[in-house]
């Protein structure tokens, strides 16, 4: 492996790092139901509103959520293209794992 990581690998790392926290995964689940303001998200979780805002900032940097302003509220929604990096990584991982499995199975099947 080279010392330089590809953009795709960095993007996947950012997504997995962001989703590694259970509170952030809970936020993603909440937003799967549709756009929500920060206050509504915070009310559904056992953490403070400032903590939710910090988690949302991490999800935003990983490009998993976007926000728009509606008056004094910030409305967050999932950003499906942001999940593509993780999907590509998982697809590649499974493709490699299945290819190795097939090689082993064919070698033992004789």
MMTF fields as JSON, N, C-alpha, C and O atoms, coordinates in Angstrom:
{
  "mmtfVersion": "1.0.0",
  "mmtfProducer": "UNKNOWN",
  "numBonds": 439,
  "numAtoms": 440,
  "numGroups": 110,
  "numChains": 1,
  "numModels": 1,
  "chainsPerModel": [1],
  "groupsPerChain": [110],
  "chainIdList": ["A"],
  "bondAtomList": [4, 2, 8, 6, 12, 10, 16, 14, 20, 18, 24, 22, 28, 26, 32, 30, 36, 34, 40, 38, 44, 42, 48, 46, 52, 50, 56, 54, 60, 58, 64, 62, 68, 66, 72, 70, 76, 74, 80, 78, 84, 82, 88, 86, 92, 90, 96, 94, 100, 98, 104, 102, 108, 106, 112, 110, 116, 114, 120, 118, 124, 122, 128, 126, 132, 130, 136, 134, 140, 138, 144, 142, 148, 146, 152, 150, 156, 154, 160, 158, 164, 162, 168, 166, 172, 170, 176, 174, 180, 178, 184, 182, 188, 186, 192, 190, 196, 194, 200, 198, 204, 202, 208, 206, 212, 210, 216, 214, 220, 218, 224, 222, 228, 226, 232, 230, 236, 234, 240, 238, 244, 242, 248, 246, 252, 250, 256, 254, 260, 258, 264, 262, 268, 266, 272, 270, 276, 274, 280, 278, 284, 282, 288, 286, 292, 290, 296, 294, 300, 298, 304, 302, 308, 306, 312, 310, 316, 314, 320, 318, 324, 322, 328, 326, 332, 330, 336, 334, 340, 338, 344, 342, 348, 346, 352, 350, 356, 354, 360, 358, 364, 362, 368, 366, 372, 370, 376, 374, 380, 378, 384, 382, 388, 386, 392, 390, 396, 394, 400, 398, 404, 402, 408, 406, 412, 410, 416, 414, 420, 418, 424, 422, 428, 426, 432, 430, 436, 434],
  "bondOrderList": [1, 1, 1, 1, 1, 1, 1, 1, 1, 1, 1, 1, 1, 1, 1, 1, 1, 1, 1, 1, 1, 1, 1, 1, 1, 1, 1, 1, 1, 1, 1, 1, 1, 1, 1, 1, 1, 1, 1, 1, 1, 1, 1, 1, 1, 1, 1, 1, 1, 1, 1, 1, 1, 1, 1, 1, 1, 1, 1, 1, 1, 1, 1, 1, 1, 1, 1, 1, 1, 1, 1, 1, 1, 1, 1, 1, 1, 1, 1, 1, 1, 1, 1, 1, 1, 1, 1, 1, 1, 1, 1, 1, 1, 1, 1, 1, 1, 1, 1, 1, 1, 1, 1, 1, 1, 1, 1, 1, 1],
  "groupList": [{"groupName": "UNK", "atomNameList": ["N", "CA", "C", "O"], "elementList": ["N", "C", "C", "O"], "formalChargeList": [0, 0, 0, 0], "bondAtomList": [1, 0, 2, 1, 3, 2], "bondOrderList": [1, 1, 2], "singleLetterCode": "X", "chemCompType": "L-PEPTIDE LINKING"}],
  "groupTypeList": [0, 0, 0, 0, 0, 0, 0, 0, 0, 0, 0, 0, 0, 0, 0, 0, 0, 0, 0, 0, 0, 0, 0, 0, 0, 0, 0, 0, 0, 0, 0, 0, 0, 0, 0, 0, 0, 0, 0, 0, 0, 0, 0, 0, 0, 0, 0, 0, 0, 0, 0, 0, 0, 0, 0, 0, 0, 0, 0, 0, 0, 0, 0, 0, 0, 0, 0, 0, 0, 0, 0, 0, 0, 0, 0, 0, 0, 0, 0, 0, 0, 0, 0, 0, 0, 0, 0, 0, 0, 0, 0, 0, 0, 0, 0, 0, 0, 0, 0, 0, 0, 0, 0, 0, 0, 0, 0, 0, 0, 0],
  "groupIdList": [1, 2, 3, 4, 5, 6, 7, 8, 9, 10, 11, 12, 13, 14, 15, 16, 17, 18, 19, 20, 21, 22, 23, 24, 25, 26, 27, 28, 29, 30, 31, 32, 33, 34, 35, 36, 37, 38, 39, 40, 41, 42, 43, 44, 45, 46, 47, 48, 49, 50, 51, 52, 53, 54, 55, 56, 57, 58, 59, 60, 61, 62, 63, 64, 65, 66, 67, 68, 69, 70, 71, 72, 73, 74, 75, 76, 77, 78, 79, 80, 81, 82, 83, 84, 85, 86, 87, 88, 89, 90, 91, 92, 93, 94, 95, 96, 97, 98, 99, 100, 101, 102, 103, 104, 105, 106, 107, 108, 109, 110],
  "secStructList": [7, 7, 1, 1, 7, 7, 2, 2, 2, 2, 2, 2, 2, 2, 2, 2, 2, 2, 2, 6, 1, 2, 2, 2, 2, 2, 2, 2, 2, 2, 2, 2, 6, 1, 7, 3, 3, 2, 2, 2, 2, 2, 2, 6, 1, 1, 1, 7, 2, 2, 2, 2, 2, 2, 2, 2, 2, 2, 2, 2, 2, 6, 6, 1, 3, 3, 3, 3, 3, 3, 6, 6, 3, 3, 3, 3, 3, 3, 7, 2, 2, 2, 2, 2, 2, 2, 2, 2, 2, 2, 2, 2, 2, 2, 2, 2, 2, 2, 2, 2, 2, 2, 2, 2, 2, 2, 2, 2, 7, 7],
  "xCoordList": [0.844, 0.0, 0.886, 1.917, 0.514, 1.323, 1.075, 0.068, 2.02, 1.876, 0.766, 0.112, 0.554, -0.497, -1.811, -1.891, -2.814, -4.125, -4.927, -4.834, -5.7, -6.53, -7.653, -8.002, -8.201, -9.348, -10.503, -11.19, -10.72, -11.814, -11.615, -12.569, -10.381, -10.102, -10.29, -10.835, -9.846, -10.035, -11.51, -11.952, -12.28, -13.721, -14.38, -15.21, -14.014, -14.584, -14.187, -15.009, -12.93, -12.491, -13.313, -13.71, -13.573, -14.351, -15.768, -16.311, -16.36, -17.718, -17.725, -18.557, -16.804, -16.783, -16.426, -16.963, -15.52, -15.205, -16.445, -16.736, -17.166, -18.369, -19.427, -20.099, -19.575, -20.609, -20.163, -20.935, -18.925, -18.413, -18.986, -18.817, -19.651, -20.224, -21.718, -22.443, -22.187, -23.6, -24.573, -25.678, -24.179, -25.067, -25.22, -26.314, -24.131, -24.221, -25.037, -25.78, -24.897, -25.736, -27.208, -28.075, -27.494, -28.876, -29.4, -30.563, -28.55, -28.95, -29.272, -30.262, -28.444, -28.698, -30.038, -30.808, -30.32, -31.615, -32.774, -33.785, -32.622, -33.675, -33.887, -35.023, -32.787, -32.885, -33.353, -33.785, -33.268, -33.8, -35.313, -35.9, -35.939, -37.368, -37.71, -38.887, -36.704, -36.928, -36.176, -35.633, -36.143, -35.423, -35.961, -37.164, -35.057, -35.433, -34.581, -33.405, -35.179, -34.377, -33.561, -33.895, -32.509, -31.615, -32.395, -32.155, -33.307, -34.06, -34.846, -34.904, -35.447, -36.213, -35.268, -35.588, -34.122, -33.127, -32.674, -32.61, -32.361, -31.887, -32.945, -32.616, -34.197, -35.278, -35.405, -35.901, -34.957, -35.078, -33.875, -33.852, -32.885, -31.646, -31.346, -31.794, -30.594, -30.24, -28.975, -28.191, -28.787, -27.634, -28.129, -29.26, -27.292, -27.682, -27.729, -27.167, -28.399, -28.476, -27.091, -26.792, -26.216, -24.864, -24.112, -23.353, -24.315, -23.659, -24.186, -23.413, -25.496, -26.083, -25.492, -25.173, -25.345, -24.76, -23.342, -22.957, -22.563, -21.196, -21.22, -20.435, -22.122, -22.24, -22.676, -22.17, -23.604, -24.053, -22.914, -22.822, -22.058, -20.911, -19.986, -19.463, -19.79, -18.949, -19.61, -18.949, -20.909, -21.633, -21.61, -21.556, -21.652, -21.608, -20.239, -20.153, -19.166, -17.807, -17.6, -16.874, -18.235, -18.134, -19.093, -19.162, -19.822, -20.778, -21.928, -22.454, -22.309, -23.43, -24.742, -25.817, -24.653, -25.847, -25.592, -24.449, -26.67, -26.614, -27.591, -28.45, -27.445, -28.331, -28.752, -28.03, -29.945, -30.417, -31.03, -31.504, -31.012, -31.562, -33.015, -33.343, -33.872, -35.286, -35.621, -35.96, -35.521, -35.694, -34.543, -33.383, -34.862, -33.819, -33.381, -32.485, -33.998, -33.67, -32.75, -32.779, -31.941, -31.164, -31.847, -32.02, -32.227, -32.902, -31.877, -31.255, -31.711, -30.74, -31.451, -32.574, -30.772, -31.279, -30.097, -28.954, -30.391, -29.343, -28.893, -29.672, -27.639, -27.048, -26.597, -25.448, -27.497, -27.184, -25.855, -25.179, -25.442, -24.144, -22.987, -21.978, -23.118, -22.055, -21.855, -20.759, -22.907, -22.815, -22.178, -21.83, -22.026, -21.484, -20.058, -19.687, -19.252, -17.866, -17.828, -17.021, -18.688, -18.739, -19.237, -18.726, -20.22, -20.775, -19.718, -19.582, -18.963, -17.907, -16.865, -16.41, -16.495, -15.501, -16.03, -15.326, -17.269, -17.863, -17.992, -17.709, -18.415, -18.527, -17.173, -17.068, -16.131, -14.788, -14.295, -13.68, -14.57, -14.179, -14.82, -14.141, -16.132, -16.824, -16.373, -16.232, -16.142, -15.668, -14.349, -14.166, -13.416, -12.12, -12.284, -11.678, -13.098, -13.291, -13.926, -13.513, -14.918, -15.572, -14.631, -14.672, -13.789, -12.823, -11.836, -11.499, -11.373, -10.458, -11.149, -10.561, -12.384, -13.151, -13.302, -13.146, -13.604, -13.766, -12.451, -12.448, -11.325, -10.025, -9.79, -9.338, -10.087, -9.894, -10.822, -10.41, -12.066, -13.048, -12.658, -12.795, -12.178, -11.787, -10.534, -10.378, -9.658, -8.44, -8.727, -8.019, -9.76, -10.098, -11.083, -11.286, -11.696, -12.767, -12.304, -13.149, -11.001, -10.492, -10.661, -10.251],
  "yCoordList": [-1.18, 0.0, 1.24, 1.257, 2.252, 3.461, 4.344, 4.216, 5.242, 6.175, 7.171, 7.643, 7.486, 8.442, 7.685, 6.66, 8.205, 7.559, 8.272, 9.487, 7.502, 8.087, 8.89, 8.701, 9.777, 10.569, 9.651, 9.887, 8.61, 7.675, 7.02, 6.872, 6.629, 6.008, 7.008, 6.661, 8.249, 9.283, 9.564, 9.742, 9.605, 9.84, 8.702, 8.946, 7.464, 6.317, 6.367, 6.096, 6.711, 6.828, 7.866, 7.632, 9.005, 10.062, 9.582, 9.873, 8.852, 8.333, 7.326, 7.418, 6.365, 5.348, 5.943, 5.519, 6.923, 7.602, 8.295, 8.208, 8.976, 9.693, 8.72, 8.994, 7.596, 6.631, 5.693, 4.844, 5.845, 5.01, 5.361, 4.608, 6.476, 6.915, 6.568, 6.867, 5.944, 5.555, 6.74, 6.61, 7.875, 9.043, 9.53, 9.909, 9.521, 9.959, 8.97, 9.37, 7.677, 6.699, 6.92, 6.771, 7.273, 7.562, 8.788, 8.823, 9.786, 10.985, 10.607, 11.077, 9.765, 9.324, 8.599, 8.806, 7.753, 7.048, 8.038, 7.885, 9.042, 10.056, 10.766, 10.952, 11.161, 11.892, 11.011, 11.524, 9.699, 8.803, 8.989, 8.666, 9.508, 9.789, 11.105, 11.433, 11.866, 13.15, 14.264, 14.071, 15.431, 16.575, 16.951, 16.871, 17.362, 17.741, 18.921, 19.022, 19.813, 20.865, 20.287, 19.234, 20.981, 20.524, 20.237, 19.219, 21.101, 20.912, 19.62, 18.954, 19.259, 18.01, 16.812, 15.829, 16.901, 15.821, 15.679, 14.571, 16.804, 16.787, 16.221, 15.492, 16.547, 16.042, 14.52, 13.894, 13.938, 12.49, 11.728, 10.497, 12.453, 11.818, 12.171, 13.204, 11.314, 11.58, 12.433, 12.232, 13.375, 14.281, 15.715, 15.944, 16.665, 18.07, 18.567, 17.959, 19.667, 20.277, 20.675, 20.437, 21.286, 21.583, 20.323, 20.365, 19.209, 17.963, 17.501, 17.05, 17.61, 17.242, 18.116, 17.621, 19.398, 20.301, 19.875, 19.938, 19.442, 18.979, 17.706, 17.558, 16.799, 15.569, 15.886, 15.294, 16.809, 17.196, 17.825, 17.623, 18.575, 19.181, 18.094, 18.224, 17.033, 15.925, 15.219, 14.897, 14.98, 14.356, 15.242, 14.749, 16.536, 17.489, 17.464, 17.461, 17.447, 17.394, 16.111, 16.102, 15.037, 13.769, 13.748, 12.757, 14.825, 14.986, 13.984, 13.564, 13.607, 12.695, 13.432, 12.874, 14.687, 15.52, 16.896, 17.333, 17.56, 18.952, 19.719, 19.138, 21.033, 21.874, 23.084, 23.573, 23.547, 24.807, 25.59, 25.026, 26.858, 27.729, 28.041, 28.362, 27.945, 28.292, 29.204, 28.737, 30.503, 31.455, 31.307, 31.493, 30.973, 30.814, 29.365, 29.066, 28.472, 27.053, 26.584, 27.093, 25.606, 24.883, 23.536, 22.77, 23.265, 22.017, 21.095, 21.44, 19.925, 18.957, 17.843, 17.463, 17.33, 16.199, 15.325, 15.781, 14.072, 13.181, 13.627, 14.176, 13.382, 13.702, 12.379, 11.973, 11.702, 10.363, 10.24, 9.225, 11.224, 11.051, 10.875, 10.26, 11.395, 11.24, 9.799, 9.414, 9.009, 7.612, 6.765, 5.607, 7.325, 6.582, 6.111, 5.025, 6.901, 6.507, 5.222, 4.333, 5.122, 3.905, 2.734, 1.619, 2.998, 1.927, 1.388, 0.177, 2.31, 1.868, 1.025, 0.001, 1.467, 0.729, -0.659, -1.656, -0.719, -2.011, -2.921, -4.116, -2.357, -3.149, -3.729, -4.907, -2.892, -3.356, -4.413, -5.401, -4.198, -5.151, -6.508, -7.535, -6.509, -7.776, -8.428, -9.65, -7.619, -8.19, -8.924, -10.036, -8.29, -8.913, -10.153, -11.189, -10.049, -11.182, -12.363, -13.507, -12.095, -13.181, -13.811, -15.021, -12.997, -13.534, -14.462, -15.529, -14.055, -14.908, -16.205, -17.284, -16.088, -17.263, -18.225, -19.436, -17.679, -18.512, -19.222, -20.396, -18.494, -19.117, -20.269, -21.334, -20.078, -21.126, -22.295, -23.452, -22.002, -23.063, -23.884, -25.107, -23.219, -23.932, -24.774, -25.848, -24.287, -25.031, -26.268, -27.267, -26.222, -27.369, -28.314, -29.429, -27.895, -28.687, -29.814, -30.54, -30.008, -30.952, -32.347, -33.22],
  "zCoordList": [0.0, 0.0, 0.0, 0.673, -0.724, -0.812, 0.394, 1.09, 0.623, 1.746, 1.478, 2.408, 0.239, -0.108, -0.255, -0.933, 0.386, 0.273, -0.795, -0.965, -1.496, -2.537, -1.908, -0.743, -2.696, -2.22, -1.847, -0.852, -2.636, -2.347, -0.98, -0.216, -0.674, 0.617, 1.747, 2.795, 1.547, 2.577, 2.794, 3.929, 1.701, 1.819, 2.596, 3.472, 2.279, 2.99, 4.464, 5.339, 4.738, 6.133, 6.882, 8.023, 6.258, 6.909, 7.212, 8.277, 6.282, 6.486, 7.627, 8.53, 7.594, 8.644, 9.999, 11.022, 10.017, 11.28, 11.833, 13.026, 10.964, 11.403, 11.909, 12.903, 11.234, 11.616, 12.731, 13.178, 13.179, 14.261, 15.623, 16.582, 15.714, 16.983, 17.026, 16.077, 18.111, 18.176, 18.136, 17.609, 18.679, 18.631, 17.197, 16.78, 16.446, 15.049, 14.221, 13.324, 14.524, 13.817, 14.163, 13.302, 15.412, 15.809, 15.064, 14.662, 14.882, 14.133, 12.689, 12.129, 12.09, 10.712, 10.644, 9.706, 11.628, 11.647, 11.741, 11.056, 12.585, 12.722, 11.391, 10.953, 10.748, 9.488, 8.328, 7.295, 8.493, 7.457, 7.333, 6.299, 8.385, 8.354, 7.698, 7.546, 7.306, 6.645, 7.343, 8.43, 6.718, 7.28, 8.655, 8.904, 9.547, 10.898, 11.373, 11.024, 12.17, 12.794, 13.957, 14.5, 14.32, 15.386, 16.668, 17.318, 17.032, 18.269, 18.298, 19.331, 17.19, 17.109, 17.231, 17.898, 16.591, 16.681, 18.13, 18.662, 18.765, 20.158, 21.097, 22.033, 20.859, 21.72, 21.661, 22.597, 20.566, 20.392, 20.956, 20.931, 21.46, 21.917, 23.377, 23.875, 24.052, 25.451, 25.601, 26.528, 24.692, 24.763, 24.611, 24.184, 24.955, 24.889, 23.454, 22.543, 23.282, 21.953, 21.44, 20.269, 22.295, 21.803, 21.364, 20.396, 22.063, 21.667, 20.312, 19.466, 20.1, 18.814, 17.717, 16.636, 17.98, 16.986, 16.625, 15.457, 17.611, 17.329, 16.481, 15.544, 16.818, 16.029, 14.596, 13.642, 14.454, 13.111, 12.314, 11.103, 12.972, 12.282, 11.726, 10.619, 12.494, 12.029, 10.852, 9.864, 10.957, 9.848, 8.602, 7.476, 8.82, 7.703, 7.028, 5.8, 7.826, 7.251, 6.451, 5.457, 6.887, 6.157, 4.968, 4.241, 4.773, 3.669, 3.725, 2.694, 4.948, 5.123, 5.337, 5.118, 5.765, 5.937, 5.345, 5.206, 5.004, 4.581, 5.449, 6.113, 5.433, 6.237, 5.431, 4.562, 5.751, 5.188, 6.327, 7.313, 6.175, 7.205, 6.867, 5.725, 7.866, 7.728, 8.91, 9.997, 8.676, 9.775, 10.751, 10.385, 11.991, 13.01, 13.161, 13.951, 12.417, 12.535, 11.422, 10.302, 11.764, 10.766, 10.577, 11.525, 9.348, 9.012, 8.369, 7.364, 8.96, 8.451, 7.707, 8.038, 6.699, 5.926, 5.531, 5.491, 5.242, 4.762, 3.38, 2.601, 3.097, 1.794, 1.166, 1.341, 0.435, -0.079, -0.823, -0.658, -1.639, -2.31, -1.327, -1.671, -0.132, 0.857, 1.294, 1.7, 1.212, 1.598, 0.497, 0.73, -0.682, -1.824, -1.575, -2.02, -0.875, -0.61, 0.206, -0.068, 1.198, 2.016, 1.181, 1.283, 0.373, -0.467, -1.427, -1.599, -2.055, -2.979, -2.24, -2.749, -1.037, -0.264, 0.077, -0.085, 0.549, 0.904, -0.319, -0.239, -1.441, -2.673, -3.055, -3.398, -2.994, -3.324, -2.349, -2.749, -1.072, -0.043, -0.306, -0.291, -0.547, -0.774, -2.067, -2.131, -3.108, -4.365, -4.155, -4.651, -3.407, -3.135, -2.262, -2.533, -1.219, -0.306, -1.035, -0.843, -1.862, -2.599, -3.621, -3.843, -4.239, -5.204, -4.487, -5.001, -3.3, -2.539, -2.118, -2.186, -1.689, -1.299, -2.485, -2.332, -3.657, -4.853, -5.184, -5.555, -5.045, -5.303, -4.353, -4.775, -3.079, -2.086, -2.345, -2.257, -2.662, -2.91, -4.142, -4.142, -5.18, -6.395, -6.15, -6.73, -5.301, -4.986, -4.175, -4.298, -3.343, -2.48, -3.148, -2.666, -4.243, -4.835, -5.728, -6.253, -5.936, -6.887, -6.551, -7.316]
}
